Amino acid sequence: MRDSNPAYHIPVLLSEAMDGLNIRADGVYVDCTFGGGGHSAEILAHLNSQGRLYGFDQDADARKNSLPDERFVFIPHNFRHLRRFLRLHNVDAVDGILADLGVSSHQFDEPDRGFSIRADADLDMRMDKRQALRAESVLNTYPEQKLQEMFSQYGEVTNAKTLARTIVAQRNVTGFRTVSGFKQSIGSLVKGNPNRYFAQVFQALRIEVNDEIGALRELLEQATAVLNPGGRIAIISFHSLEDRIVKQFFKYGHLEEKDEQDPYGSSPSQPVLRPVTKKPITASAEELRLNPRARSAKLRIAEKI
Ligand SMILES: C[S@@+](CC[C@H](N)C(=O)[O-])C[C@H]1O[C@@H](n2cnc3c(N)ncnc32)[C@H](O)[C@@H]1O
């Protein structure tokens, strides 16, 4: 692999994402989720000396992987502010945008970050340590109904209602502070394989703490404004909810559940994007053998009309 840091994260669907972006050598590109820099290094390899790449990552740890290349600029912020930060760098339009959503292997592997069900740590789960909301505050303060919706929508936890009720009852006794303490408190509710159950619960918490769905929606809305005609957007998602949002947006160019701009269909809204593939691209058997984390990855690509 090029200049990136595979010990930090192995990029998924690498060649598929590059093909999808259809990179022009002198173009301007954005990697919204820089991480270990795997996708970014590959984009740079496709650019000539005129090309430029801007890499966003809200996790301070990712900055250490920043690429020593004068065509590359690291932006240590949330991609939900895409337009604002591009403008700050005097960029009004780009030729391609990539987002490889979710967390990196590094974030999971760092025991003190609180993302992993395997390591004991404080209930943190923030990708961006500048933000105030942590998993601990979600568990100790959210109303029962909100917790239930979170576990059900973001984690597909089957007994979300009982889980939310138990959390609210338990927190009044001791409160939650650590991963192990929390797991112990809900241990009797585990359905099926405990690792799978806790992984679903932790996934829901992580998505909530980092407002991952909100950030994705804001990114999509800004992406169409920033892309040049013919420019491409490629999104790799790991959650069915995210994939549904991306699919919908690529098809209709807006975030409502269906094309509601004209309920009679007589003058449908002007499409702004053209989906390049009908079905999402998934990892090959060979990639899955080398990197099981690619299992649930889905890549969708669209072109600005
Ligand atoms: C799956 S990893 C990306 C890995 C990267 N493609 C590579 O090849 O190494 C996701 C990265 O995006 C960052 N991230 C996730 N959501 C973000 C957001 N809303 N804004 C900025 N960075 C984000 C995470 O901190 C993490 O480092």
The ligand as a Tripos MOL2 file, in Angstrom:
@<TRIPOS>MOLECULE
LIG
   27    29     1     0     0
SMALL
NO_CHARGES

@<TRIPOS>ATOM
      1 C1        -13.8770    3.9710    8.1410 C.3       1 LIG1
      2 S1        -12.7170    5.1660    8.6240 S.3       1 LIG1
      3 C2        -12.0260    5.7120    7.0970 C.3       1 LIG1
      4 C3        -10.7930    5.0010    6.7310 C.3       1 LIG1
      5 C4        -10.0810    5.5500    5.5210 C.3       1 LIG1
      6 N1        -10.8920    5.5150    4.3290 N.3       1 LIG1
      7 C5         -8.7840    4.8150    5.2760 C.2       1 LIG1
      8 O1         -8.5700    4.3500    4.1520 O.co2     1 LIG1
      9 O2         -7.9860    4.6840    6.2010 O.co2     1 LIG1
     10 C6        -13.7070    6.5390    9.0280 C.3       1 LIG1
     11 C7        -12.9280    7.7680    9.4770 C.3       1 LIG1
     12 O3        -13.7680    8.8880    9.2810 O.3       1 LIG1
     13 C8        -13.8040    9.6860   10.4190 C.3       1 LIG1
     14 N2        -15.1480   10.2480   10.4610 N.ar      1 LIG1
     15 C9        -16.3170    9.5970   10.6340 C.ar      1 LIG1
     16 N3        -17.3540   10.4490   10.5930 N.ar      1 LIG1
     17 C10       -16.8210   11.6880   10.3630 C.ar      1 LIG1
     18 C11       -17.3740   12.9850   10.2140 C.ar      1 LIG1
     19 N4        -18.6840   13.2010   10.3060 N.pl3     1 LIG1
     20 N5        -16.5340   14.0090    9.9730 N.ar      1 LIG1
     21 C12       -15.1930   13.8130    9.8830 C.ar      1 LIG1
     22 N6        -14.6160   12.6180   10.0460 N.ar      1 LIG1
     23 C13       -15.4110   11.5550   10.2670 C.ar      1 LIG1
     24 C14       -13.4790    8.7840   11.5800 C.3       1 LIG1
     25 O4        -12.8490    9.5070   12.6070 O.3       1 LIG1
     26 C15       -12.5490    7.7560   10.9400 C.3       1 LIG1
     27 O5        -11.1980    8.1210   11.0830 O.3       1 LIG1
@<TRIPOS>BOND
     1     1     2 1
     2     2     3 1
     3     2    10 1
     4     3     4 1
     5     4     5 1
     6     5     6 1
     7     5     7 1
     8     7     8 2
     9     7     9 1
    10    10    11 1
    11    11    12 1
    12    11    26 1
    13    12    13 1
    14    13    14 1
    15    13    24 1
    16    14    15 ar
    17    14    23 ar
    18    15    16 ar
    19    16    17 ar
    20    17    18 ar
    21    17    23 ar
    22    18    19 1
    23    18    20 ar
    24    20    21 ar
    25    21    22 ar
    26    22    23 ar
    27    24    25 1
    28    24    26 1
    29    26    27 1
@<TRIPOS>SUBSTRUCTURE
     1 LIG1         1 GROUP 0 **** ****
